[in-house]
């Protein structure tokens, strides 16, 4: 999409709160970010859809990241769609955009492009990793792949690992404005019940798939009524309202939740961004000996590395790499 037709709420995440229901949420719209993420690779259409959904989940979940924190989402399975990985980098300063990048690994020979995309992941796990910076231990939570979509996996993660009732309503696809080519758009809403000091959990296991916890397992009667009501209202949303070329996020919230007293906060802008650099590659190779570096050296006498997220290509002299480097590389 050209800059002249960019919509004000594209590539933003708008946090909100439903005061009458003790529920918080976010509305996300991705446009240019998604185009940048997907153009780095020539993915099949179904893989593009999975990456688009994962990037949208990452934007919605990552909005709470503090300055310079990093959130990573990862889905690994035993099917042809082996890996989908995303990173969300919190803003470097107040008012600055957050950055998102994403990558997928798949087996093109066994990928069934007539099947449901989610089914191509197979059995595996959904993971969230939060890196709070230097001298802080990273947090990691893992749950089995469950449900029929990546958003269902995320909902299960929050119920099981965080005991936070969470709901996602997402859509994505190719869009076209008059006089312009097709491009990717995605939009969605996330609802999440406010955290409690002592979640209400009864019995062994939960009512979700394979005994995993479900949102209703961790809410008492009144909270459950509020949660169900908010979800019923969210069910009335149309896909075109979620993608939002003509519906502002604030208008959408009023349309869906006006009786729940929605309160909005400052929107968080997001953009495509990668953290790779020559120094980062050197650092990752610093654990190897000169002999190990030798096995990585090409016939041309160089060591090369490619970033899976942005496609950047790096070339090094082998003597400048590893803990036995004899040259500074200058």
N, C-alpha and C positions, 0 to 999 in steps of 0.2 A: 504494500500500500504506500502511496506517495505521501510525503509530509503534508501536502496540502489537504489531503482527505483524512488524515489521522484523526480519530475521534478522541475527545478529551479524556474519556475514561478507559481507553485502551491501555493495556499493560499496567494496570493498577490493581491493588487489593484494598478494599474498603472494609475496615472492621466496624462491627456494630454490636449493640446489646439490646435484647428484648427485656425491658424493665419489668413487664408484667409476668414474665415466665422464668426469670433467673437463668436465661440462656444467652450466650454470646455467639457471635458468628462473623463470617466474612463473605464478601462478594468479590470474585476475581474475574477479570477480563484480560485475556492474553491475545495479542495480535502479532506485532512485530517480534516479540520475544520468541513466539512459536516458530515464525518463519526463520529466524536466525538459528534456532536449535535444530530444526529439521533440514535445513539446507546444507548442513555440514556433512550429511551422509545421504546416499541414494537408497533409502529404506523402501521396502515394499509397503503398499498402502496400509496393510493391517499392522505392521510394526510402527508406522508413523502414527496411527491411531493410539496405540498403546503408549508411545512416547509422549504424545500430546496429553493424554489423560494423566500420566505420571507427572508431567511438568505442571499441570494445573493443580494437582494435589500438592505438589511441592510449594507452589506459590501460596496456596491457602494455609497450609500448615506452617510454612516458614515465616509468615508475617509477624509472628510473635518473637522471632529471633532478635536478640539485643545487638547493639552495634558490634560489628566484626565477628559475631558468632557464625558458625557454619552448620547447616542442617543437611544431612544426606539421607535420601530414601533409596532403598534397593530392593528389587524383587529378583530372586534367583529360583529357577525351576529346572526340572529335568526334561522339559519339552523342547521343541525347536526354538522357541523364544527363551533363550537361556538366561538373559540378564537385561534388566532395565535399571539404570542408575541415574540419579539426579543429585545435583548439589544446589543449595540456596545459600548465598553469602549475604549476611546481614549488612546493612549500610555501613560505610566507613565513618559517616558522621550524620548527625540529625538532618533530615531533609534530603539526603542523597538516595539514589535508587538502590534497591537490592539487586543482586545478580543471580541469574539462574543458568545452569547448563545441564545437558542430559545426553545420555548415550545408551544404545541398545546393542546387544550381541545376539545373533540368531544363526541358525543352521538353514541356509537357503534351500538345501536339497530336501530336507524333511518337512519344511514349512508347508502346511496345508492352507492355501490362501482362500479356500472355499469354506473353511471352518470358522467358528466363532473365535475372534482374536485371543480372548482371554484363555480359551482352552489350549492354546499353543504354548502356554507357560508350563502346564503340567503341575506336578507336586513340588513344593519347595517352601520358601519362607519369604515373609515381608519384614523388612528391618528399617529402623530409624536410628540414625547416629547423630548426636549433637556434640559439636566440638566448641568448647567455650574459650579456646585460646591457650596460649602458652602457660605451662605450669598448672593446668586444670585437667583432671582426668575426663576423657570423653565418656558420654553416656550412650549406651546402646540397648535397644529393645528389639526383640524378635518374636514374631508370631507365625504360625503356619499359614500358608495361603488358604483362604476360605472365601466362600461366596462366589458370585459369578462375575466379579469385576475387580479392578484395582481399587476402586473407591470402597467396595465392600471389604477388601483386605485392610484398608486403612481404618475403617470403622471397627473391625474386629480388633485391630491393634490397640486402639484407644480404649476399648471396653476391657480387653484382657490385660494389657500391660499397664495402663494408666488409670483404669476404672473411671473413665470419663465418657459418658454417653455422647456419641458423635454421629453426625449424619452428613453425607455429601450428596448433592444433586448436581451432576456435571453434564456438559455436552461439548462436543467439538466437531469440527468438520471443515471442509473447504467452502469458502465464501467468495462471492464476486460482486463488486459494485459496478454500476454502469460505466463502461469505457475503460475498465481495468481488468487485469488478469485475475485468476483465482489465487487465493492465499488462505492460509490456515487461520482460523479463529477458534477460541475456546472460552467458555465461561462457566461459572458454577457458584454454588452457595454452600457454605459449611455452617452447620449448627453444632454447638457443643454446650452441654450443661456445665454450669459453673462448678469448679472443684469443691469437694466437701472434705472435711477433716476425717470423717469416718464413713466411707461409702457403705450403702445398705446392700450387703450381699448375704444371701441365705442359701443353705444347702451345699451339696457337693457339685462342683462344676457349674455350667451355665446352660441356657436354653439355645445357644447358638450351635453352629455346625461342629460336630465332634465334641460337644460339651463345652465349647468356648463360651465366654461370657457375652451376653447381649446387653444392649442399652437398658432394657427393662429389668434386667437382673440387678442393677445397681442403683435403682431409684425407689423411693417409697411411694405411697399411693398418690399424694398430692403432686409430688415431683413428676411422677409418671403421667398424670393427667396433663400437666403443662407440656411435657415432652411430646406426648402423643398429639396434642392440639397443634403445636408448632410444626410437627412433621406433616400433619394433614394439610395445613396451610401451604407448606412447601411443595406438597404433591400437586398443587394446582398450577404450578409454574409451567410455562410453555418453553420449548427449546429456544425459540427465537428471542424470548425475554432473557434467557441465560446468556446467549451469545452477545446480545445487546447492541447491535449497530444503531438502534434507534431508541433504546430504553436505557436511561441512566441508572446506575446502581441504586441511587437514592429513591428514584421513582419505583424501581422494582421492590424495594423494601416496604415502601408505603402500600403498594398494591398487595403484597403478600401478608404483611404483618402489622397493618395500621392499628389493630385492636390490641396488639402486644406491646405497644409503646416503644417502637424502635428508636434507638439513640445511636447516631453515627459519630465516628471519630475521624481523624485525619487519614486520608488514603496513603498507601505506601506504593510509590512507583517501582516498577521492576524492569530490568533489561537483561539481554543476553550478556553473559560475561564468563570468561574462563580464567582460572588462576595459574595456568601453566606458564612456565618461563624457562629460559636457559638455566638460570640458577637453580630452579626447582628440580630440573632433570639432573643436573650435576649432583645435587644433594641426594637424590634418590639412588644414584649410582656410587655414592661415596662409601658404601658398605662393602664394595667388591674389591678384590685384590687385582693386581696387574694381570695375573693369569686368567682370572674370571673375565676381565675386560677384553683380554685377547680373544676369548671365545665369541665375544659380541662384535668383533671387528670385521668389517666387510672386506671383500677382495680389493676395494679401492683404498683400504687403509684408514677407514673412518668408522666411527660408531654413530649410528643414527637412531632417532627416537621420534615417534609420532604421537600427538595427543589424540586420544580417542574421542574427546569431547568437541574440540574445535578444529582438528585436522592440522594444527601447526606441525611443521617438520623441523627437526633440529639435527645438526651435524657437528660432531666433535672429533678432535684428535684423541686417539686412545691414551696418549701419555698425559693428557690433562684430566683424566677421570680416575676415580677410585681412591682408596686411602693410601696407595703407593704412587700417586701421581708425581711425575718428575717435572712437570711444566705447569705454570699457573693458568695457562689457557689464554693469556692476554695477547 
